[in-house]
Amino acid sequence: MIDSIYSISLRSKLLRVGIRFVRVIQDIFLYFFLENKKFDISNLTGNTPNIRSKKSKKGFEGIKNRLIYSNNTGGINKKDQEVLSKVIFDRSPKRVLEIGTHTGISLYTAAISLKKNSIIDTVDLYDVNKKEYFKKFKMNYSPKKILTKLKSEVKVNFIQTSGIEYLSTTKKKYDLIFLDASHRTNKTYEEIVGSIGCLNKNGMILIHDYHEFNFKQIFWKIFGPKLAIHKLSRTNKISCKRLNDDSSIGFIHRKIKK
Ligand SMILES: C[S@@+](CC[C@H](N)C(=O)[O-])C[C@H]1O[C@@H](n2cnc3c(N)ncnc32)[C@H](O)[C@@H]1O
């Protein structure tokens, strides 16, 4: 019995490793088909948020006990929640866009970190508030219900469409855009380009799963965001950095001359 459980778990691990490996190869392949285009990046900020500032530390202390919902559901982890929250406390964006709502972990983190009357538009391919959706990821509540339970005071609009479609058609502008959707090189590239066009002056873009390329980690990590940014940085003065070594949230910024 134990032997057969062990063999099933080993096989499923190998399958996952295999799928990741194929994805990495596909992502590298996709990189070479991306255009080297130049974009207007004048609205993208060049100032790094200070997640060690008094404001961000104090703000995070005030909400950290409310970060109670599971992070084993495909949502961002505890360290990412901390980084996202601290960026928001440091910069106080008023209009936020999220691409990739899923179970609502990053959404509710942002919502309880934002000032009253801020707005979040959150986009996903699926109807994330449908029971069949969130139950599949072992959540007891929908993202909408979590926001109500946490007494969130920000206005949240759920939008069901693809990120690229939304970014290329909306007339709205944002102070902060959080990208956590497809993660494939080509789609992430389009999402970043679309996001740059939807920023208010000094707007910020944060991207999840930003990992430096590392052959040892090729079976475990996702490299689409890294590759997409690398391609964009060849023809545009943009770059990306992690704000904390234990978080995979990357901060995309304009390169500033020193
Ligand atoms: C990793 S999950 C996001 C996790 C979420 N930010 C959280 O912390 O709970 C990725 C989500 O992006 C959505 N997604 C994937 N591709 C997309 C696309 N092209 N446009 C919009 N959403 C997409 C998926 O349906 C999934 O819900």
The ligand as an ORCA input file, in Angstrom:
! r2SCAN-3c Opt
* xyz 0 1
  C      -1.509     32.502    -10.734
  S      -3.190     32.844    -10.902
  C      -3.342     34.441    -10.160
  C      -3.278     34.399     -8.661
  C      -3.856     35.630     -7.999
  N      -3.147     36.816     -8.361
  C      -3.853     35.456     -6.493
  O      -2.902     35.888     -5.816
  O      -4.805     34.842     -5.991
  C      -3.348     33.215    -12.585
  C      -4.747     33.613    -13.008
  O      -4.638     34.254    -14.276
  C      -5.711     33.865    -15.085
  N      -5.273     34.016    -16.461
  C      -4.453     33.223    -17.198
  N      -4.270     33.718    -18.420
  C      -4.974     34.857    -18.479
  C      -5.188     35.845    -19.475
  N      -4.624     35.734    -20.673
  N      -5.989     36.889    -19.181
  C      -6.571     37.018    -17.963
  N      -6.398     36.120    -16.974
  C      -5.619     35.061    -17.226
  C      -5.999     32.438    -14.697
  O      -7.333     32.114    -15.006
  C      -5.706     32.454    -13.194
  O      -6.874     32.694    -12.491
*
